[in-house]
Amino acid sequence: MIVNLIESVEYACFYTVLCRKNKLLAFLFCFVASSVFIEVINAFSVTAGYYSAVNYLIGFITLSIGELRNSLQKISCSLMPELITAAVNSFLTVAVSFLFYGAIDYASLFENQYVLMIILTKVFQILLLYLTARIILGHELEIPVFDEILIITSILLCKAAIDSLEFLLYLDHYDSFHLGIAILCVVGFIVVLGFTGKDVSDKTKEIMHADSEKQAMSYRMDLMKENIASQQELSRMRHDVQHLLNLVRTGSTAAVKVEAENLQNELNQKVFIPVETISAPVNQILNIERQKAMTKGIHVVYHLSIIREPLLSEDEIYMLLTNLLDNAIDHIGSGKEILVSISSDEEEFAISVRNSIDGKILDSSGQMPASKRPGHGYGMMTVRNVVNRHHGYLSMSDEEGYFTIRILLSGKVQI
């Protein structure tokens, strides 16, 4: 009697935690309904399936009182306590039975270790129900209908398989009906896992695409900031030139000489001839990255032969070139030199980025460590994703004081 009341409180607390409103009413309904139902079934002989079905219904009504989001979520959440209870009971029964008797001896276990089993099962049930509720509450996302159906199907198959296996274990004799149910549940669960795997793969692709768009947007924002900074710098230099011309008019030769030298030094440090090719994204990225390198005292040389647009989308060009050049700047050696070669024609798109280094860059597996800079966490993983998407070639080497990355994409591959 006490054990049944504890289980009713467990289920009522689990459902109440998930409820959005009317928590007290939901708790009271679940506790009273479960208690009354347990008293009824104690007076009659009912199957495990019937017992579970009524508990599912009580859970669904409780969650409806608490105004959980949608019907499918109510169904999946109402199924969980029964599955957790069955899984905990079966696992502990087998584990403790082997611990004490070296075999599954259901009768001896509950005759000699009944109190221990009750304590263990209830502690583990309460713990897992609490953790499950916290996990559900911590992921307040709208789950697609297909995903909810997969979850519900998985829970039902697991529960049916556990019930059938328990029947076989406790009776300790062959029963083709329950064995067949267990096998069918396992096969069904494998099918569900297949659908789940495909669904996860599709969701992963969507997430990666969204992340790529977010990263490309970040690059565009950086470009806008650089353009604004360049406009401000040009405006200030215009003011300096006007000041120099005024000095020339007044005839102050010494002042003109000093001002001219200052202006010349400033021009050498901050002004460069912009890259201009037929590819606007390439131009923008190369100009921005060279500006970054110049602020760190790094000399950048570009060798460009672009006679047609690269075999990539604009977003992919942003991700590829920005990560390559950022990596070169991050890992620059005392030589302070970066050499970039880019060629693009009807046959192929090739990139080579070579920067001076001090020591070794590649790790023991021949790979380059991912960048940890904020906003650029993808690093070489992003570069590889772009190259692999287009069935391209990528190689890395660090020798003779230089680290080199080469990429080749063929125009013969369908992009």
VOPAGU-2260 file (C-alpha; in pm, 1 decimal, decimal comma):
REM VOPAGU-2260
SITE   aa  ch    i         X         Y         Z
SITE  MET   A    0       0,0       0,0       0,0
SITE  ILE   A    1     274,5     244,3     101,4
SITE  VAL   A    2     480,3     154,5    -205,8
SITE  ASN   A    3     183,0     225,0    -432,6
SITE  LEU   A    4     123,0     561,9    -264,0
SITE  ILE   A    5     489,5     655,5    -311,4
SITE  GLU   A    6     464,4     570,8    -681,9
SITE  SER   A    7     147,6     782,1    -714,1
SITE  VAL   A    8     329,7    1077,3    -552,3
SITE  GLU   A    9     628,6    1024,6    -785,9
SITE  TYR   A   10     412,8    1041,1   -1097,1
SITE  ALA   A   11     205,9    1333,7    -965,8
SITE  CYS   A   12     520,1    1534,8    -885,5
SITE  PHE   A   13     671,2    1460,4   -1227,8
SITE  TYR   A   14     361,8    1577,6   -1414,7
SITE  THR   A   15     315,1    1880,3   -1185,2
SITE  VAL   A   16     670,3    2003,2   -1251,4
SITE  LEU   A   17     596,0    2000,5   -1624,9
SITE  CYS   A   18     264,3    2183,2   -1591,2
SITE  ARG   A   19     249,3    2551,0   -1681,0
SITE  LYS   A   20     -62,0    2637,5   -1481,4
SITE  ASN   A   21    -301,2    2486,7   -1224,4
SITE  LYS   A   22     -17,6    2290,4   -1062,2
SITE  LEU   A   23    -200,4    2215,1    -735,9
SITE  LEU   A   24    -514,2    2098,2    -915,8
SITE  ALA   A   25    -307,0    1882,4   -1150,6
SITE  PHE   A   26    -117,3    1725,3    -858,1
SITE  LEU   A   27    -434,9    1644,9    -663,8
SITE  PHE   A   28    -606,1    1492,7    -967,4
SITE  CYS   A   29    -307,2    1273,2   -1054,8
SITE  PHE   A   30    -252,4    1156,0    -697,6
SITE  VAL   A   31    -619,7    1074,8    -632,2
SITE  ALA   A   32    -675,9     910,8    -972,3
SITE  SER   A   33    -360,3     697,5    -944,1
SITE  SER   A   34    -439,2     592,3    -588,1
SITE  VAL   A   35    -794,6     493,5    -672,1
SITE  PHE   A   36    -680,9     306,7    -984,0
SITE  ILE   A   37    -416,8     113,1    -787,9
SITE  GLU   A   38    -677,3       9,6    -531,2
SITE  VAL   A   39    -905,8    -108,6    -809,4
SITE  ILE   A   40    -644,5    -318,3    -988,6
SITE  ASN   A   41    -534,7    -473,1    -657,5
SITE  ALA   A   42    -882,6    -621,5    -637,8
SITE  PHE   A   43    -868,9    -759,9    -991,4
SITE  SER   A   44    -615,7    -929,6   -1216,7
SITE  VAL   A   45    -515,3    -699,4   -1505,2
SITE  THR   A   46    -242,0    -718,7   -1766,4
SITE  ALA   A   47      61,8    -489,2   -1770,5
SITE  GLY   A   48     -61,1    -331,0   -2094,2
SITE  TYR   A   49    -395,9    -234,4   -1943,7
SITE  TYR   A   50    -224,9     -98,0   -1632,6
SITE  SER   A   51      12,1     114,9   -1843,4
SITE  ALA   A   52    -267,5     241,2   -2069,7
SITE  VAL   A   53    -467,9     374,6   -1773,9
SITE  ASN   A   54    -157,6     539,8   -1627,6
SITE  TYR   A   55     -91,2     703,1   -1965,9
SITE  LEU   A   56    -447,1     837,8   -1968,4
SITE  ILE   A   57    -414,5     976,7   -1615,4
SITE  GLY   A   58     -87,7    1146,5   -1713,3
SITE  PHE   A   59    -239,3    1295,2   -2028,5
SITE  ILE   A   60    -536,6    1439,0   -1837,5
SITE  THR   A   61    -303,5    1577,0   -1567,5
SITE  LEU   A   62     -87,3    1754,2   -1824,5
SITE  SER   A   63    -401,1    1885,9   -1996,1
SITE  ILE   A   64    -510,4    2038,2   -1666,6
SITE  GLY   A   65    -166,3    2197,7   -1640,1
SITE  GLU   A   66    -193,7    2334,1   -1996,4
SITE  LEU   A   67     116,2    2177,9   -2147,2
SITE  ARG   A   68     191,7    2304,9   -2497,4
SITE  ASN   A   69      37,6    2052,0   -2739,0
SITE  SER   A   70    -124,2    1710,7   -2753,5
SITE  LEU   A   71     177,7    1522,6   -2889,4
SITE  GLN   A   72     399,8    1662,0   -2615,5
SITE  LYS   A   73     139,1    1564,5   -2356,1
SITE  ILE   A   74     139,7    1210,1   -2493,7
SITE  SER   A   75     519,8    1176,0   -2494,1
SITE  CYS   A   76     551,2    1319,9   -2142,5
SITE  SER   A   77     269,9    1099,8   -2008,7
SITE  LEU   A   78     455,6     789,3   -2134,8
SITE  MET   A   79     788,6     867,7   -1967,5
SITE  PRO   A   80     720,0     778,6   -1599,2
SITE  GLU   A   81     606,7     426,2   -1690,3
SITE  LEU   A   82     914,7     372,5   -1910,8
SITE  ILE   A   83    1152,3     505,4   -1644,2
SITE  THR   A   84     989,6     290,4   -1376,6
SITE  ALA   A   85    1004,8     -24,8   -1591,5
SITE  ALA   A   86    1366,4      38,2   -1694,8
SITE  VAL   A   87    1481,6     102,9   -1334,8
SITE  ASN   A   88    1296,6    -200,1   -1195,5
SITE  SER   A   89    1431,4    -436,2   -1464,0
SITE  PHE   A   90    1788,5    -310,6   -1443,7
SITE  LEU   A   91    1807,4    -323,9   -1064,6
SITE  THR   A   92    1636,4    -662,0   -1050,5
SITE  VAL   A   93    1889,0    -816,7   -1286,4
SITE  ALA   A   94    2189,3    -635,0   -1134,6
SITE  VAL   A   95    2107,9    -708,2    -769,2
SITE  SER   A   96    2004,3   -1066,7    -845,5
SITE  PHE   A   97    2337,7   -1138,0   -1014,8
SITE  LEU   A   98    2518,2    -962,5    -728,3
SITE  PHE   A   99    2360,3   -1183,1    -459,9
SITE  TYR   A  100    2289,0   -1510,6    -643,2
SITE  GLY   A  101    2502,8   -1508,3    -958,2
SITE  ALA   A  102    2188,2   -1556,8   -1169,1
SITE  ILE   A  103    1841,4   -1410,0   -1220,2
SITE  ASP   A  104    1640,9   -1544,3    -926,9
SITE  TYR   A  105    1332,9   -1325,1    -900,2
SITE  ALA   A  106    1163,8   -1527,8    -626,5
SITE  SER   A  107    1465,3   -1542,2    -392,1
SITE  LEU   A  108    1548,7   -1178,1    -452,1
SITE  PHE   A  109    1209,7   -1043,5    -347,5
SITE  GLU   A  110    1179,8   -1292,9     -63,9
SITE  ASN   A  111    1514,1   -1206,2      94,2
SITE  GLN   A  112    1597,6    -856,5     -34,4
SITE  TYR   A  113    1252,7    -697,9     -65,1
SITE  VAL   A  114    1323,4    -388,0     148,6
SITE  LEU   A  115    1656,6    -325,2     -25,4
SITE  MET   A  116    1491,7    -350,1    -369,5
SITE  ILE   A  117    1213,1    -111,3    -271,5
SITE  ILE   A  118    1461,3     146,9    -142,0
SITE  LEU   A  119    1690,0     118,8    -445,4
SITE  THR   A  120    1412,2     130,7    -704,9
SITE  LYS   A  121    1233,9     425,8    -547,8
SITE  VAL   A  122    1554,9     627,5    -505,0
SITE  PHE   A  123    1656,9     569,7    -866,0
SITE  GLN   A  124    1304,3     633,6    -996,4
SITE  ILE   A  125    1277,6     965,1    -811,6
SITE  LEU   A  126    1623,1    1072,3    -929,3
SITE  LEU   A  127    1559,9     985,3   -1294,8
SITE  LEU   A  128    1210,7    1136,9   -1296,6
SITE  TYR   A  129    1352,9    1459,1   -1152,5
SITE  LEU   A  130    1639,5    1471,0   -1405,7
SITE  THR   A  131    1400,8    1398,2   -1693,0
SITE  ALA   A  132    1168,6    1678,9   -1586,0
SITE  ARG   A  133    1461,1    1922,2   -1558,9
SITE  ILE   A  134    1586,8    1826,2   -1904,5
SITE  ILE   A  135    1241,2    1877,7   -2057,4
SITE  LEU   A  136    1202,8    2215,1   -1886,1
SITE  GLY   A  137    1553,2    2316,2   -1993,5
SITE  HIS   A  138    1472,4    2266,1   -2363,0
SITE  GLU   A  139    1167,4    2481,8   -2421,7
SITE  LEU   A  140    1174,4    2437,7   -2798,6
SITE  GLU   A  141     891,6    2356,6   -3034,0
SITE  ILE   A  142     962,2    2002,0   -3152,8
SITE  PRO   A  143     838,5    1920,5   -3505,9
SITE  VAL   A  144     543,8    1679,9   -3530,2
SITE  PHE   A  145     752,2    1407,6   -3698,6
SITE  ASP   A  146    1010,6    1421,1   -3419,6
SITE  GLU   A  147     739,3    1397,9   -3153,2
SITE  ILE   A  148     594,4    1090,9   -3328,1
SITE  LEU   A  149     940,1     929,5   -3333,4
SITE  ILE   A  150     980,0     995,7   -2959,9
SITE  ILE   A  151     637,6     849,4   -2878,1
SITE  THR   A  152     699,8     542,6   -3093,8
SITE  SER   A  153    1040,9     484,9   -2934,8
SITE  ILE   A  154     897,5     504,6   -2581,4
SITE  LEU   A  155     613,8     262,1   -2659,0
SITE  LEU   A  156     848,2      10,9   -2825,7
SITE  CYS   A  157    1095,2      23,7   -2536,7
SITE  LYS   A  158     819,1     -21,5   -2278,2
SITE  ALA   A  159     666,4    -315,8   -2465,0
SITE  ALA   A  160    1007,3    -481,0   -2505,2
SITE  ILE   A  161    1086,9    -440,4   -2133,3
SITE  ASP   A  162     748,2    -583,5   -2030,3
SITE  SER   A  163     794,7    -886,5   -2256,4
SITE  LEU   A  164    1150,2    -952,6   -2140,4
SITE  GLU   A  165    1044,3    -919,6   -1776,0
SITE  PHE   A  166     772,1   -1177,8   -1834,6
SITE  LEU   A  167    1026,3   -1420,9   -1981,0
SITE  LEU   A  168    1280,5   -1361,6   -1703,7
SITE  TYR   A  169    1042,9   -1385,6   -1409,9
SITE  LEU   A  170     858,2   -1697,1   -1531,2
SITE  ASP   A  171    1191,0   -1862,0   -1618,9
SITE  HIS   A  172    1053,4   -2061,8   -1912,3
SITE  TYR   A  173    1021,7   -2027,7   -2289,7
SITE  ASP   A  174     722,0   -1833,4   -2416,5
SITE  SER   A  175     703,7   -1774,5   -2791,5
SITE  PHE   A  176     441,0   -1499,0   -2769,8
SITE  HIS   A  177     635,3   -1266,3   -2540,7
SITE  LEU   A  178     964,3   -1352,3   -2707,2
SITE  GLY   A  179     809,4   -1260,3   -3043,7
SITE  ILE   A  180     684,3    -929,4   -2904,2
SITE  ALA   A  181    1030,0    -846,9   -2768,5
SITE  ILE   A  182    1193,4    -923,5   -3103,8
SITE  LEU   A  183     936,9    -720,1   -3296,3
SITE  CYS   A  184     989,9    -427,1   -3058,4
SITE  VAL   A  185    1365,7    -443,6   -3108,9
SITE  VAL   A  186    1322,9    -450,6   -3488,5
SITE  GLY   A  187    1074,5    -164,6   -3470,0
SITE  PHE   A  188    1310,5      32,9   -3251,9
SITE  ILE   A  189    1589,9     -17,7   -3507,0
SITE  VAL   A  190    1360,0     119,5   -3778,7
SITE  VAL   A  191    1278,6     419,7   -3560,5
SITE  LEU   A  192    1650,0     474,0   -3502,7
SITE  GLY   A  193    1698,7     478,9   -3879,7
SITE  PHE   A  194    1436,4     750,9   -3919,3
SITE  THR   A  195    1583,3     934,4   -3621,6
SITE  GLY   A  196    1932,1     922,1   -3773,7
SITE  LYS   A  197    1806,4    1065,4   -4102,3
SITE  ASP   A  198    1612,5    1333,5   -3918,1
SITE  VAL   A  199    1917,8    1426,8   -3710,0
SITE  SER   A  200    2128,3    1441,8   -4026,1
SITE  ASP   A  201    1878,5    1675,5   -4192,8
SITE  LYS   A  202    1861,7    1895,4   -3884,1
SITE  THR   A  203    2242,1    1906,7   -3865,9
SITE  LYS   A  204    2260,6    2024,9   -4226,6
SITE  GLU   A  205    2005,6    2296,6   -4152,0
SITE  ILE   A  206    2203,0    2408,4   -3846,4
SITE  MET   A  207    2529,5    2414,6   -4042,0
SITE  HIS   A  208    2362,2    2617,6   -4317,1
SITE  ALA   A  209    2224,3    2862,7   -4061,0
SITE  ASP   A  210    2566,4    2889,0   -3898,1
SITE  SER   A  211    2725,9    2950,2   -4236,7
SITE  GLU   A  212    2479,3    3229,8   -4307,7
SITE  LYS   A  213    2545,6    3377,3   -3963,8
SITE  GLN   A  214    2920,3    3367,1   -4020,5
SITE  ALA   A  215    2886,3    3522,1   -4365,8
SITE  MET   A  216    2673,1    3798,6   -4216,1
SITE  SER   A  217    2943,5    3857,6   -3956,0
SITE  TYR   A  218    3199,1    3893,0   -4234,5
SITE  ARG   A  219    2979,1    4145,4   -4412,9
SITE  MET   A  220    2943,9    4344,8   -4090,6
SITE  ASP   A  221    3323,5    4346,9   -4056,5
SITE  LEU   A  222    3345,1    4467,4   -4415,0
SITE  MET   A  223    3103,2    4752,7   -4347,1
SITE  LYS   A  224    3301,1    4856,3   -4039,3
SITE  GLU   A  225    3625,7    4852,9   -4238,9
SITE  ASN   A  226    3466,1    5063,0   -4513,0
SITE  ILE   A  227    3344,2    5316,7   -4257,8
SITE  ALA   A  228    3688,9    5329,0   -4096,8
SITE  SER   A  229    3849,2    5381,6   -4438,7
SITE  GLN   A  230    3613,9    5669,0   -4517,7
SITE  GLN   A  231    3696,0    5831,7   -4184,1
SITE  GLU   A  232    4070,1    5787,1   -4247,3
SITE  LEU   A  233    4042,2    5942,8   -4595,0
SITE  SER   A  234    3848,9    6234,6   -4449,7
SITE  ARG   A  235    4118,8    6296,3   -4189,6
SITE  MET   A  236    4395,3    6271,9   -4451,5
SITE  ARG   A  237    4208,7    6523,2   -4667,2
SITE  HIS   A  238    4221,2    6759,9   -4374,0
SITE  ASP   A  239    4599,2    6698,5   -4338,1
SITE  VAL   A  240    4656,7    6770,6   -4707,8
SITE  GLN   A  241    4459,4    7093,5   -4679,6
SITE  HIS   A  242    4672,6    7191,0   -4380,1
SITE  LEU   A  243    4988,3    7115,8   -4582,3
SITE  LEU   A  244    4865,6    7333,6   -4871,2
SITE  ASN   A  245    4795,5    7619,9   -4630,2
SITE  LEU   A  246    5151,9    7594,1   -4501,7
SITE  VAL   A  247    5280,4    7608,9   -4859,9
SITE  ARG   A  248    5080,8    7926,0   -4919,8
SITE  THR   A  249    5225,0    8092,2   -4608,6
SITE  GLY   A  250    5580,2    8003,9   -4720,4
SITE  SER   A  251    5686,8    7821,7   -4400,7
SITE  THR   A  252    5944,0    7587,4   -4553,4
SITE  ALA   A  253    6051,8    7408,3   -4234,4
SITE  ALA   A  254    5693,1    7347,0   -4126,9
SITE  VAL   A  255    5606,8    7222,9   -4478,0
SITE  LYS   A  256    5895,7    6975,8   -4467,5
SITE  VAL   A  257    5794,3    6834,4   -4128,1
SITE  GLU   A  258    5426,7    6810,6   -4222,2
SITE  ALA   A  259    5508,9    6647,1   -4556,2
SITE  GLU   A  260    5726,2    6383,9   -4387,7
SITE  ASN   A  261    5452,1    6305,5   -4134,0
SITE  LEU   A  262    5193,5    6275,3   -4408,0
SITE  GLN   A  263    5421,5    6052,1   -4615,4
SITE  ASN   A  264    5481,4    5817,2   -4320,7
SITE  GLU   A  265    5110,6    5801,6   -4253,8
SITE  LEU   A  266    5035,1    5721,2   -4615,5
SITE  ASN   A  267    5294,5    5442,8   -4614,9
SITE  GLN   A  268    5143,2    5287,7   -4304,3
SITE  LYS   A  269    4771,0    5321,3   -4368,7
SITE  VAL   A  270    4707,6    5359,8   -4739,0
SITE  PHE   A  271    4743,5    5087,2   -4997,7
SITE  ILE   A  272    4630,2    5033,8   -5352,9
SITE  PRO   A  273    4309,3    4828,8   -5328,4
SITE  VAL   A  274    4275,0    4488,8   -5494,9
SITE  GLU   A  275    4056,5    4502,5   -5803,8
SITE  THR   A  276    3953,7    4183,8   -5986,2
SITE  ILE   A  277    3631,7    4072,1   -6155,4
SITE  SER   A  278    3521,7    3909,3   -5827,3
SITE  ALA   A  279    3377,0    4160,0   -5579,5
SITE  PRO   A  280    3381,8    3919,3   -5279,2
SITE  VAL   A  281    3748,0    3836,7   -5340,3
SITE  ASN   A  282    3831,2    4207,6   -5364,2
SITE  GLN   A  283    3652,8    4291,2   -5040,1
SITE  ILE   A  284    3805,1    4008,8   -4837,6
SITE  LEU   A  285    4160,6    4058,2   -4963,7
SITE  ASN   A  286    4145,1    4432,4   -4893,9
SITE  ILE   A  287    4007,6    4379,4   -4542,2
SITE  GLU   A  288    4260,4    4109,4   -4456,7
SITE  ARG   A  289    4551,6    4314,1   -4586,7
SITE  GLN   A  290    4435,7    4605,0   -4371,7
SITE  LYS   A  291    4428,4    4372,5   -4067,8
SITE  ALA   A  292    4777,9    4246,1   -4148,4
SITE  MET   A  293    4917,7    4599,1   -4192,9
SITE  THR   A  294    4798,8    4701,3   -3845,3
SITE  LYS   A  295    5012,7    4416,0   -3708,8
SITE  GLY   A  296    5316,4    4501,8   -3917,7
SITE  ILE   A  297    5270,2    4204,2   -4151,1
SITE  HIS   A  298    5370,4    4236,0   -4517,8
SITE  VAL   A  299    5115,8    4078,1   -4752,8
SITE  VAL   A  300    5176,8    3999,8   -5120,3
SITE  TYR   A  301    4896,4    3894,1   -5355,4
SITE  HIS   A  302    4945,8    3709,5   -5685,9
SITE  LEU   A  303    4608,7    3705,6   -5860,2
SITE  SER   A  304    4493,9    3557,2   -6188,0
SITE  ILE   A  305    4115,7    3568,1   -6181,8
SITE  ILE   A  306    3965,9    3554,8   -6530,4
SITE  ARG   A  307    3625,7    3425,5   -6421,3
SITE  GLU   A  308    3416,8    3422,2   -6105,3
SITE  PRO   A  309    3529,8    3150,5   -5858,4
SITE  LEU   A  310    3338,9    2820,8   -5848,6
SITE  LEU   A  311    3181,5    2912,5   -5514,9
SITE  SER   A  312    2894,3    3111,4   -5375,6
SITE  GLU   A  313    2969,6    3450,4   -5220,6
SITE  ASP   A  314    2914,3    3310,2   -4869,4
SITE  GLU   A  315    3157,3    3025,8   -4935,6
SITE  ILE   A  316    3418,6    3270,2   -5068,1
SITE  TYR   A  317    3379,9    3477,8   -4750,9
SITE  MET   A  318    3417,5    3173,0   -4526,7
SITE  LEU   A  319    3706,3    3018,3   -4720,2
SITE  LEU   A  320    3930,8    3321,0   -4773,9
SITE  THR   A  321    3861,3    3485,5   -4438,2
SITE  ASN   A  322    3944,6    3172,0   -4240,3
SITE  LEU   A  323    4257,9    3102,8   -4445,4
SITE  LEU   A  324    4393,7    3454,6   -4409,6
SITE  ASP   A  325    4291,5    3484,9   -4044,0
SITE  ASN   A  326    4480,1    3162,7   -3973,7
SITE  ALA   A  327    4784,7    3299,6   -4156,2
SITE  ILE   A  328    4773,4    3619,7   -3948,5
SITE  ASP   A  329    4716,6    3429,7   -3621,9
SITE  HIS   A  330    5011,5    3195,2   -3680,2
SITE  ILE   A  331    5252,5    3445,9   -3835,3
SITE  GLY   A  332    5619,7    3406,0   -3750,2
SITE  SER   A  333    5892,4    3662,0   -3691,7
SITE  GLY   A  334    5935,6    3691,9   -4071,9
SITE  LYS   A  335    5601,0    3883,5   -4080,5
SITE  GLU   A  336    5524,2    3781,5   -4440,0
SITE  ILE   A  337    5217,3    3633,1   -4608,3
SITE  LEU   A  338    5209,9    3526,9   -4973,7
SITE  VAL   A  339    4869,6    3461,9   -5131,3
SITE  SER   A  340    4813,7    3316,9   -5479,1
SITE  ILE   A  341    4464,9    3286,6   -5627,6
SITE  SER   A  342    4375,0    3172,1   -5976,7
SITE  SER   A  343    4030,1    3119,2   -6121,6
SITE  ASP   A  344    3938,1    3014,3   -6473,3
SITE  GLU   A  345    3690,2    2785,1   -6646,8
SITE  GLU   A  346    3880,8    2473,4   -6538,1
SITE  GLU   A  347    3964,1    2530,5   -6172,7
SITE  PHE   A  348    3978,4    2757,2   -5870,5
SITE  ALA   A  349    4309,8    2739,3   -5682,7
SITE  ILE   A  350    4427,7    2908,0   -5363,8
SITE  SER   A  351    4767,1    2902,1   -5195,8
SITE  VAL   A  352    4829,5    3083,8   -4865,7
SITE  ARG   A  353    5189,3    3082,8   -4740,0
SITE  ASN   A  354    5299,0    3256,0   -4418,7
SITE  SER   A  355    5623,5    3269,9   -4226,1
SITE  ILE   A  356    5629,5    3069,8   -3901,8
SITE  ASP   A  357    5849,5    3004,8   -3602,1
SITE  GLY   A  358    5867,0    2631,0   -3536,1
SITE  LYS   A  359    5591,9    2382,6   -3624,4
SITE  ILE   A  360    5223,4    2456,5   -3681,4
SITE  LEU   A  361    5078,8    2112,8   -3760,4
SITE  ASP   A  362    5009,5    1876,0   -3474,3
SITE  SER   A  363    5122,4    1513,5   -3448,7
SITE  SER   A  364    4839,0    1400,4   -3679,3
SITE  GLY   A  365    4935,9    1652,1   -3946,7
SITE  GLN   A  366    4635,4    1876,6   -3878,3
SITE  MET   A  367    4615,6    2244,2   -3792,9
SITE  PRO   A  368    4460,2    2331,5   -3455,0
SITE  ALA   A  369    4123,8    2510,1   -3483,8
SITE  SER   A  370    4120,7    2882,5   -3418,0
SITE  LYS   A  371    3982,2    2981,6   -3074,8
SITE  ARG   A  372    3926,6    3346,2   -3157,2
SITE  PRO   A  373    3575,1    3474,9   -3082,3
SITE  GLY   A  374    3357,3    3463,2   -3392,6
SITE  HIS   A  375    3604,1    3241,7   -3578,8
SITE  GLY   A  376    3565,1    2913,8   -3390,9
SITE  TYR   A  377    3512,6    2711,6   -3706,1
SITE  GLY   A  378    3862,3    2776,8   -3843,6
SITE  MET   A  379    3994,6    2494,3   -4055,9
SITE  MET   A  380    3676,4    2291,7   -4002,3
SITE  THR   A  381    3485,8    2551,9   -4202,4
SITE  VAL   A  382    3752,8    2547,8   -4473,2
SITE  ARG   A  383    3735,4    2168,2   -4497,0
SITE  ASN   A  384    3355,2    2172,9   -4510,3
SITE  VAL   A  385    3361,9    2409,6   -4808,7
SITE  VAL   A  386    3631,9    2206,8   -4986,4
SITE  ASN   A  387    3455,5    1873,6   -4920,9
SITE  ARG   A  388    3122,6    2013,5   -5037,2
SITE  HIS   A  389    3280,6    2075,6   -5377,1
SITE  HIS   A  390    3486,5    1754,6   -5380,2
SITE  GLY   A  391    3805,8    1959,3   -5379,1
SITE  TYR   A  392    4163,9    1900,2   -5268,8
SITE  LEU   A  393    4333,3    2048,2   -4960,2
SITE  SER   A  394    4691,2    2006,6   -4843,0
SITE  MET   A  395    4897,3    2160,4   -4561,9
SITE  SER   A  396    5271,3    2169,3   -4499,2
SITE  ASP   A  397    5512,7    2348,6   -4268,2
SITE  GLU   A  398    5876,0    2344,9   -4375,2
SITE  GLU   A  399    6170,1    2581,1   -4420,8
SITE  GLY   A  400    6011,1    2846,8   -4199,6
SITE  TYR   A  401    5682,4    2864,9   -4392,1
SITE  PHE   A  402    5337,6    2718,6   -4343,5
SITE  THR   A  403    5143,5    2660,1   -4666,0
SITE  ILE   A  404    4780,7    2569,3   -4736,7
SITE  ARG   A  405    4682,0    2473,0   -5091,9
SITE  ILE   A  406    4325,8    2428,7   -5214,6
SITE  LEU   A  407    4209,2    2316,5   -5557,4
SITE  LEU   A  408    3851,1    2301,1   -5682,0
SITE  SER   A  409    3784,2    2160,1   -6026,2
SITE  GLY   A  410    3531,2    2314,1   -6262,6
SITE  LYS   A  411    3453,3    1965,7   -6396,3
SITE  VAL   A  412    3267,0    1877,5   -6075,2
SITE  GLN   A  413    2901,9    1969,2   -6056,7
SITE  ILE   A  414    2874,4    2243,1   -5798,5
